[in-house]
């Protein structure tokens, strides 16, 4: 019954901004490591930003300084603020949440994806 629902994707100009939101329904949201991934056509899915449970945010080098991941509770939101967008940011963005223990994944969930297009 757990669902991750993304919103906020769309079309932006280079240098513009978009904010992606992901609403998570699990009751123990604070126990999860959360992240945003993206995938361009013909490419592998790429980790963009992540926040481990009770940890601090991590960013891919390609987005560091431009993107900010935010996690809210009790709203159970995983937001990605994207500034100074570049055409290479184009892709389908997915939110993700997982729990693990001693390196073993316990469960994880994916959103359905939201499209981001940055025109040139």
Buried (B, 14 or more C-beta within 10 A) or exposed (E): EEEBEBEBBEEBEEEEEBBBBBBBEBEEBEEBBBBBBBBBEEEEEBEBBBBBBEEEBBBBEEBEEBBBBBBEEEEBBBBBBBBEBBEEBBBBBBBBBBBBEEEEEEEBBEBEBBEBBBEE
